[in-house]
Structure formats: structure tokens, C-alpha cells
């Protein structure tokens, strides 16, 4: 890689990448259970701070 630079694009909010990185990681490491949790955030049952820190997701 002489003279070349590596660039890695990480897009967690669906603005730049064709595939949602967060969803890819959740599918890989959490299986199917994460989708209901995400729906709670989207319908207003959970706020963003709790969603990001929820202990059961760790």
C-alpha cells in the first residue's frame, strides 16, 4: 500500500452508507431480539439515552 491510504466509512444513522452498520452489528451479535427493542425507541416508549445504555443489551 505504498502511497495509498485506507478509509473506513462507519455510518450509524443511514445517511451515507448503503447498509446500516448498527443493524448489521445487532443482527450479528444480538440475534433477532433487538428489533422489538428498536421499535420501542421508534414509538416513543424509550428515550434515546435509555436505549443506548439499556443493560439487557450488553
PyMOL Python script that loads the backbone (N, CA, C, O; Angstrom):
from pymol import cmd

cmd.read_pdbstr("""\
ATOM      1  N   UNK A   1       0.817  -1.191   0.000  1.00  0.00           N
ATOM      2  CA  UNK A   1       0.000   0.000   0.000  1.00  0.00           C
ATOM      3  C   UNK A   1       0.859   1.252   0.000  1.00  0.00           C
ATOM      4  O   UNK A   1       0.535   2.215   0.695  1.00  0.00           O
ATOM      5  N   UNK A   2       1.877   1.264  -0.712  1.00  0.00           N
ATOM      6  CA  UNK A   2       2.737   2.419  -0.786  1.00  0.00           C
ATOM      7  C   UNK A   2       1.997   3.590  -1.421  1.00  0.00           C
ATOM      8  O   UNK A   2       1.490   3.480  -2.537  1.00  0.00           O
ATOM      9  N   UNK A   3       1.939   4.701  -0.711  1.00  0.00           N
ATOM     10  CA  UNK A   3       1.275   5.897  -1.231  1.00  0.00           C
ATOM     11  C   UNK A   3      -0.241   5.869  -1.169  1.00  0.00           C
ATOM     12  O   UNK A   3      -0.887   6.845  -1.549  1.00  0.00           O
ATOM     13  N   UNK A   4      -0.819   4.784  -0.705  1.00  0.00           N
ATOM     14  CA  UNK A   4      -2.276   4.685  -0.607  1.00  0.00           C
ATOM     15  C   UNK A   4      -2.705   4.784   0.843  1.00  0.00           C
ATOM     16  O   UNK A   4      -1.983   4.368   1.749  1.00  0.00           O
ATOM     17  N   UNK A   5      -3.891   5.342   1.051  1.00  0.00           N
ATOM     18  CA  UNK A   5      -4.443   5.432   2.394  1.00  0.00           C
ATOM     19  C   UNK A   5      -5.739   4.643   2.461  1.00  0.00           C
ATOM     20  O   UNK A   5      -6.518   4.619   1.508  1.00  0.00           O
ATOM     21  N   UNK A   6      -5.955   4.010   3.575  1.00  0.00           N
ATOM     22  CA  UNK A   6      -7.165   3.243   3.804  1.00  0.00           C
ATOM     23  C   UNK A   6      -8.197   4.136   4.476  1.00  0.00           C
ATOM     24  O   UNK A   6      -7.883   4.827   5.445  1.00  0.00           O
ATOM     25  N   UNK A   7      -9.411   4.128   3.977  1.00  0.00           N
ATOM     26  CA  UNK A   7     -10.500   4.886   4.585  1.00  0.00           C
ATOM     27  C   UNK A   7     -11.625   3.916   4.930  1.00  0.00           C
ATOM     28  O   UNK A   7     -11.995   3.063   4.123  1.00  0.00           O
ATOM     29  N   UNK A   8     -12.154   4.056   6.123  1.00  0.00           N
ATOM     30  CA  UNK A   8     -13.263   3.213   6.568  1.00  0.00           C
ATOM     31  C   UNK A   8     -14.437   4.122   6.893  1.00  0.00           C
ATOM     32  O   UNK A   8     -14.320   5.023   7.723  1.00  0.00           O
ATOM     33  N   UNK A   9     -15.557   3.888   6.245  1.00  0.00           N
ATOM     34  CA  UNK A   9     -16.772   4.655   6.481  1.00  0.00           C
ATOM     35  C   UNK A   9     -17.661   3.889   7.447  1.00  0.00           C
ATOM     36  O   UNK A   9     -18.009   2.734   7.199  1.00  0.00           O
ATOM     37  N   UNK A  10     -18.023   4.528   8.539  1.00  0.00           N
ATOM     38  CA  UNK A  10     -18.936   3.929   9.502  1.00  0.00           C
ATOM     39  C   UNK A  10     -20.128   4.864   9.632  1.00  0.00           C
ATOM     40  O   UNK A  10     -19.989   5.997  10.092  1.00  0.00           O
ATOM     41  N   UNK A  11     -21.281   4.395   9.233  1.00  0.00           N
ATOM     42  CA  UNK A  11     -22.497   5.211   9.213  1.00  0.00           C
ATOM     43  C   UNK A  11     -23.548   4.553  10.089  1.00  0.00           C
ATOM     44  O   UNK A  11     -24.068   3.491   9.748  1.00  0.00           O
ATOM     45  N   UNK A  12     -23.863   5.178  11.220  1.00  0.00           N
ATOM     46  CA  UNK A  12     -24.824   4.601  12.145  1.00  0.00           C
ATOM     47  C   UNK A  12     -26.209   5.216  12.024  1.00  0.00           C
ATOM     48  O   UNK A  12     -27.111   4.829  12.767  1.00  0.00           O
ATOM     49  N   UNK A  13     -26.405   6.159  11.113  1.00  0.00           N
ATOM     50  CA  UNK A  13     -27.719   6.803  11.049  1.00  0.00           C
ATOM     51  C   UNK A  13     -28.329   6.822   9.648  1.00  0.00           C
ATOM     52  O   UNK A  13     -29.211   7.634   9.368  1.00  0.00           O
ATOM     53  N   UNK A  14     -27.873   5.949   8.781  1.00  0.00           N
ATOM     54  CA  UNK A  14     -28.447   5.780   7.436  1.00  0.00           C
ATOM     55  C   UNK A  14     -28.320   7.005   6.536  1.00  0.00           C
ATOM     56  O   UNK A  14     -29.173   7.225   5.676  1.00  0.00           O
ATOM     57  N   UNK A  15     -27.276   7.800   6.716  1.00  0.00           N
ATOM     58  CA  UNK A  15     -27.136   8.982   5.867  1.00  0.00           C
ATOM     59  C   UNK A  15     -26.110   8.819   4.752  1.00  0.00           C
ATOM     60  O   UNK A  15     -26.181   9.532   3.751  1.00  0.00           O
ATOM     61  N   UNK A  16     -25.161   7.903   4.897  1.00  0.00           N
ATOM     62  CA  UNK A  16     -24.099   7.815   3.894  1.00  0.00           C
ATOM     63  C   UNK A  16     -23.894   6.416   3.316  1.00  0.00           C
ATOM     64  O   UNK A  16     -23.597   6.282   2.129  1.00  0.00           O
ATOM     65  N   UNK A  17     -24.045   5.394   4.117  1.00  0.00           N
ATOM     66  CA  UNK A  17     -23.763   4.033   3.671  1.00  0.00           C
ATOM     67  C   UNK A  17     -25.014   3.351   3.127  1.00  0.00           C
ATOM     68  O   UNK A  17     -26.135   3.713   3.485  1.00  0.00           O
ATOM     69  N   UNK A  18     -24.817   2.384   2.278  1.00  0.00           N
ATOM     70  CA  UNK A  18     -25.936   1.623   1.707  1.00  0.00           C
ATOM     71  C   UNK A  18     -26.524   0.660   2.727  1.00  0.00           C
ATOM     72  O   UNK A  18     -27.697   0.300   2.635  1.00  0.00           O
ATOM     73  N   UNK A  19     -25.719   0.239   3.700  1.00  0.00           N
ATOM     74  CA  UNK A  19     -26.166  -0.724   4.701  1.00  0.00           C
ATOM     75  C   UNK A  19     -26.028  -0.083   6.083  1.00  0.00           C
ATOM     76  O   UNK A  19     -25.029   0.582   6.356  1.00  0.00           O
ATOM     77  N   UNK A  20     -27.013  -0.274   6.950  1.00  0.00           N
ATOM     78  CA  UNK A  20     -27.000   0.284   8.298  1.00  0.00           C
ATOM     79  C   UNK A  20     -26.041  -0.529   9.162  1.00  0.00           C
ATOM     80  O   UNK A  20     -26.276  -1.708   9.428  1.00  0.00           O
ATOM     81  N   UNK A  21     -24.961   0.114   9.596  1.00  0.00           N
ATOM     82  CA  UNK A  21     -23.924  -0.570  10.364  1.00  0.00           C
ATOM     83  C   UNK A  21     -24.458  -1.041  11.712  1.00  0.00           C
ATOM     84  O   UNK A  21     -24.152  -2.150  12.150  1.00  0.00           O
ATOM     85  N   UNK A  22     -25.253  -0.204  12.369  1.00  0.00           N
ATOM     86  CA  UNK A  22     -25.801  -0.580  13.673  1.00  0.00           C
ATOM     87  C   UNK A  22     -26.665  -1.838  13.548  1.00  0.00           C
ATOM     88  O   UNK A  22     -26.555  -2.750  14.368  1.00  0.00           O
ATOM     89  N   UNK A  23     -27.509  -1.888  12.539  1.00  0.00           N
ATOM     90  CA  UNK A  23     -28.350  -3.076  12.347  1.00  0.00           C
ATOM     91  C   UNK A  23     -27.512  -4.309  12.044  1.00  0.00           C
ATOM     92  O   UNK A  23     -27.813  -5.400  12.529  1.00  0.00           O
ATOM     93  N   UNK A  24     -26.483  -4.144  11.261  1.00  0.00           N
ATOM     94  CA  UNK A  24     -25.602  -5.266  10.940  1.00  0.00           C
ATOM     95  C   UNK A  24     -24.954  -5.819  12.207  1.00  0.00           C
ATOM     96  O   UNK A  24     -24.904  -7.034  12.399  1.00  0.00           O
ATOM     97  N   UNK A  25     -24.459  -4.932  13.072  1.00  0.00           N
ATOM     98  CA  UNK A  25     -23.834  -5.369  14.321  1.00  0.00           C
ATOM     99  C   UNK A  25     -24.847  -6.020  15.250  1.00  0.00           C
ATOM    100  O   UNK A  25     -24.555  -7.044  15.869  1.00  0.00           O
ATOM    101  N   UNK A  26     -26.030  -5.437  15.352  1.00  0.00           N
ATOM    102  CA  UNK A  26     -27.054  -6.012  16.221  1.00  0.00           C
ATOM    103  C   UNK A  26     -27.492  -7.391  15.731  1.00  0.00           C
ATOM    104  O   UNK A  26     -27.652  -8.312  16.532  1.00  0.00           O
ATOM    105  N   UNK A  27     -27.684  -7.534  14.434  1.00  0.00           N
ATOM    106  CA  UNK A  27     -28.066  -8.841  13.886  1.00  0.00           C
ATOM    107  C   UNK A  27     -26.995  -9.889  14.163  1.00  0.00           C
ATOM    108  O   UNK A  27     -27.301 -11.035  14.491  1.00  0.00           O
ATOM    109  N   UNK A  28     -25.734  -9.479  14.028  1.00  0.00           N
ATOM    110  CA  UNK A  28     -24.624 -10.410  14.218  1.00  0.00           C
ATOM    111  C   UNK A  28     -24.471 -10.837  15.675  1.00  0.00           C
ATOM    112  O   UNK A  28     -24.251 -12.014  15.961  1.00  0.00           O
ATOM    113  N   UNK A  29     -24.588  -9.880  16.597  1.00  0.00           N
ATOM    114  CA  UNK A  29     -24.257 -10.162  17.982  1.00  0.00           C
ATOM    115  C   UNK A  29     -25.455 -10.283  18.925  1.00  0.00           C
ATOM    116  O   UNK A  29     -25.290 -10.754  20.051  1.00  0.00           O
ATOM    117  N   UNK A  30     -26.657  -9.872  18.502  1.00  0.00           N
ATOM    118  CA  UNK A  30     -27.834  -9.941  19.366  1.00  0.00           C
ATOM    119  C   UNK A  30     -28.943 -10.820  18.800  1.00  0.00           C
ATOM    120  O   UNK A  30     -29.945 -11.038  19.481  1.00  0.00           O
ATOM    121  N   UNK A  31     -28.803 -11.321  17.604  1.00  0.00           N
ATOM    122  CA  UNK A  31     -29.844 -12.152  17.016  1.00  0.00           C
ATOM    123  C   UNK A  31     -31.083 -11.331  16.687  1.00  0.00           C
ATOM    124  O   UNK A  31     -30.977 -10.156  16.334  1.00  0.00           O
ATOM    125  N   UNK A  32     -32.247 -11.942  16.802  1.00  0.00           N
ATOM    126  CA  UNK A  32     -33.487 -11.278  16.409  1.00  0.00           C
ATOM    127  C   UNK A  32     -34.122 -10.440  17.517  1.00  0.00           C
ATOM    128  O   UNK A  32     -35.004  -9.631  17.231  1.00  0.00           O
ATOM    129  N   UNK A  33     -33.706 -10.605  18.762  1.00  0.00           N
ATOM    130  CA  UNK A  33     -34.353  -9.944  19.884  1.00  0.00           C
ATOM    131  C   UNK A  33     -34.254  -8.432  19.913  1.00  0.00           C
ATOM    132  O   UNK A  33     -35.064  -7.782  20.574  1.00  0.00           O
ATOM    133  N   UNK A  34     -33.295  -7.856  19.223  1.00  0.00           N
ATOM    134  CA  UNK A  34     -33.073  -6.414  19.272  1.00  0.00           C
ATOM    135  C   UNK A  34     -34.155  -5.627  18.550  1.00  0.00           C
ATOM    136  O   UNK A  34     -34.335  -4.446  18.845  1.00  0.00           O
ATOM    137  N   UNK A  35     -34.878  -6.227  17.622  1.00  0.00           N
ATOM    138  CA  UNK A  35     -35.833  -5.482  16.798  1.00  0.00           C
ATOM    139  C   UNK A  35     -36.989  -4.905  17.613  1.00  0.00           C
ATOM    140  O   UNK A  35     -37.397  -3.770  17.371  1.00  0.00           O
ATOM    141  N   UNK A  36     -37.520  -5.652  18.564  1.00  0.00           N
ATOM    142  CA  UNK A  36     -38.588  -5.136  19.415  1.00  0.00           C
ATOM    143  C   UNK A  36     -38.102  -3.970  20.256  1.00  0.00           C
ATOM    144  O   UNK A  36     -38.836  -3.009  20.489  1.00  0.00           O
ATOM    145  N   UNK A  37     -36.863  -4.061  20.707  1.00  0.00           N
ATOM    146  CA  UNK A  37     -36.248  -3.001  21.489  1.00  0.00           C
ATOM    147  C   UNK A  37     -36.140  -1.720  20.654  1.00  0.00           C
ATOM    148  O   UNK A  37     -36.436  -0.631  21.145  1.00  0.00           O
ATOM    149  N   UNK A  38     -35.718  -1.854  19.398  1.00  0.00           N
ATOM    150  CA  UNK A  38     -35.625  -0.701  18.497  1.00  0.00           C
ATOM    151  C   UNK A  38     -37.006  -0.106  18.249  1.00  0.00           C
ATOM    152  O   UNK A  38     -37.155   1.114  18.176  1.00  0.00           O
ATOM    153  N   UNK A  39     -38.013  -0.960  18.118  1.00  0.00           N
ATOM    154  CA  UNK A  39     -39.373  -0.473  17.906  1.00  0.00           C
ATOM    155  C   UNK A  39     -39.855   0.363  19.089  1.00  0.00           C
ATOM    156  O   UNK A  39     -40.577   1.342  18.901  1.00  0.00           O
ATOM    157  N   UNK A  40     -39.457  -0.020  20.314  1.00  0.00           N
ATOM    158  CA  UNK A  40     -39.819   0.768  21.495  1.00  0.00           C
ATOM    159  C   UNK A  40     -39.246   2.179  21.405  1.00  0.00           C
ATOM    160  O   UNK A  40     -39.906   3.146  21.786  1.00  0.00           O
ATOM    161  N   UNK A  41     -38.028   2.297  20.906  1.00  0.00           N
ATOM    162  CA  UNK A  41     -37.428   3.621  20.724  1.00  0.00           C
ATOM    163  C   UNK A  41     -38.212   4.411  19.683  1.00  0.00           C
ATOM    164  O   UNK A  41     -38.535   5.580  19.894  1.00  0.00           O
ATOM    165  N   UNK A  42     -38.512   3.773  18.574  1.00  0.00           N
ATOM    166  CA  UNK A  42     -39.190   4.466  17.473  1.00  0.00           C
ATOM    167  C   UNK A  42     -40.617   4.888  17.822  1.00  0.00           C
ATOM    168  O   UNK A  42     -41.095   5.903  17.316  1.00  0.00           O
ATOM    169  N   UNK A  43     -41.300   4.133  18.671  1.00  0.00           N
ATOM    170  CA  UNK A  43     -42.677   4.509  19.008  1.00  0.00           C
ATOM    171  C   UNK A  43     -42.753   5.396  20.248  1.00  0.00           C
ATOM    172  O   UNK A  43     -43.847   5.756  20.685  1.00  0.00           O
ATOM    173  N   UNK A  44     -41.598   5.752  20.819  1.00  0.00           N
ATOM    174  CA  UNK A  44     -41.566   6.690  21.932  1.00  0.00           C
ATOM    175  C   UNK A  44     -41.649   6.061  23.309  1.00  0.00           C
ATOM    176  O   UNK A  44     -41.688   6.782  24.307  1.00  0.00           O
ATOM    177  N   UNK A  45     -41.677   4.741  23.393  1.00  0.00           N
ATOM    178  CA  UNK A  45     -41.731   4.068  24.687  1.00  0.00           C
ATOM    179  C   UNK A  45     -40.417   4.254  25.452  1.00  0.00           C
ATOM    180  O   UNK A  45     -40.426   4.362  26.678  1.00  0.00           O
ATOM    181  N   UNK A  46     -39.301   4.291  24.745  1.00  0.00           N
ATOM    182  CA  UNK A  46     -37.984   4.508  25.344  1.00  0.00           C
ATOM    183  C   UNK A  46     -37.391   5.809  24.828  1.00  0.00           C
ATOM    184  O   UNK A  46     -37.624   6.188  23.680  1.00  0.00           O
ATOM    185  N   UNK A  47     -36.620   6.499  25.676  1.00  0.00           N
ATOM    186  CA  UNK A  47     -35.890   7.663  25.170  1.00  0.00           C
ATOM    187  C   UNK A  47     -34.517   7.202  24.682  1.00  0.00           C
ATOM    188  O   UNK A  47     -34.080   6.096  24.999  1.00  0.00           O
ATOM    189  N   UNK A  48     -33.850   8.039  23.922  1.00  0.00           N
ATOM    190  CA  UNK A  48     -32.591   7.657  23.289  1.00  0.00           C
ATOM    191  C   UNK A  48     -31.514   7.308  24.315  1.00  0.00           C
ATOM    192  O   UNK A  48     -30.776   6.341  24.128  1.00  0.00           O
ATOM    193  N   UNK A  49     -31.416   8.083  25.396  1.00  0.00           N
ATOM    194  CA  UNK A  49     -30.411   7.804  26.418  1.00  0.00           C
ATOM    195  C   UNK A  49     -30.562   6.416  27.007  1.00  0.00           C
ATOM    196  O   UNK A  49     -29.573   5.699  27.160  1.00  0.00           O
ATOM    197  N   UNK A  50     -31.780   6.027  27.340  1.00  0.00           N
ATOM    198  CA  UNK A  50     -32.017   4.696  27.900  1.00  0.00           C
ATOM    199  C   UNK A  50     -31.758   3.620  26.851  1.00  0.00           C
ATOM    200  O   UNK A  50     -31.193   2.571  27.159  1.00  0.00           O
ATOM    201  N   UNK A  51     -32.165   3.876  25.632  1.00  0.00           N
ATOM    202  CA  UNK A  51     -31.950   2.931  24.537  1.00  0.00           C
ATOM    203  C   UNK A  51     -30.462   2.633  24.369  1.00  0.00           C
ATOM    204  O   UNK A  51     -30.073   1.482  24.170  1.00  0.00           O
ATOM    205  N   UNK A  52     -29.638   3.667  24.449  1.00  0.00           N
ATOM    206  CA  UNK A  52     -28.202   3.492  24.256  1.00  0.00           C
ATOM    207  C   UNK A  52     -27.527   2.823  25.444  1.00  0.00           C
ATOM    208  O   UNK A  52     -26.468   2.215  25.291  1.00  0.00           O
ATOM    209  N   UNK A  53     -28.126   2.926  26.625  1.00  0.00           N
ATOM    210  CA  UNK A  53     -27.495   2.402  27.831  1.00  0.00           C
ATOM    211  C   UNK A  53     -28.193   1.180  28.416  1.00  0.00           C
ATOM    212  O   UNK A  53     -27.763   0.667  29.449  1.00  0.00           O
ATOM    213  N   UNK A  54     -29.253   0.706  27.784  1.00  0.00           N
ATOM    214  CA  UNK A  54     -30.064  -0.372  28.357  1.00  0.00           C
ATOM    215  C   UNK A  54     -29.182  -1.571  28.734  1.00  0.00           C
ATOM    216  O   UNK A  54     -28.513  -2.145  27.874  1.00  0.00           O
ATOM    217  N   UNK A  55     -29.184  -1.945  30.014  1.00  0.00           N
ATOM    218  CA  UNK A  55     -28.313  -3.041  30.498  1.00  0.00           C
ATOM    219  C   UNK A  55     -28.550  -4.371  29.794  1.00  0.00           C
ATOM    220  O   UNK A  55     -27.593  -5.109  29.559  1.00  0.00           O
ATOM    221  N   UNK A  56     -29.782  -4.700  29.454  1.00  0.00           N
ATOM    222  CA  UNK A  56     -30.042  -6.009  28.857  1.00  0.00           C
ATOM    223  C   UNK A  56     -29.475  -6.145  27.450  1.00  0.00           C
ATOM    224  O   UNK A  56     -29.402  -7.254  26.920  1.00  0.00           O
ATOM    225  N   UNK A  57     -29.075  -5.045  26.844  1.00  0.00           N
ATOM    226  CA  UNK A  57     -28.487  -5.108  25.512  1.00  0.00           C
ATOM    227  C   UNK A  57     -26.990  -5.396  25.578  1.00  0.00           C
ATOM    228  O   UNK A  57     -26.373  -5.640  24.541  1.00  0.00           O
ATOM    229  N   UNK A  58     -26.407  -5.375  26.736  1.00  0.00           N
ATOM    230  CA  UNK A  58     -24.957  -5.608  26.847  1.00  0.00           C
ATOM    231  C   UNK A  58     -24.640  -7.070  26.893  1.00  0.00           C
ATOM    232  O   UNK A  58     -23.471  -7.446  26.986  1.00  0.00           O
TER     233      UNK A  58
END
""", "prot")
cmd.dss("prot")
cmd.show_as("cartoon", "prot")
cmd.util.cbc("prot")
cmd.orient("prot")
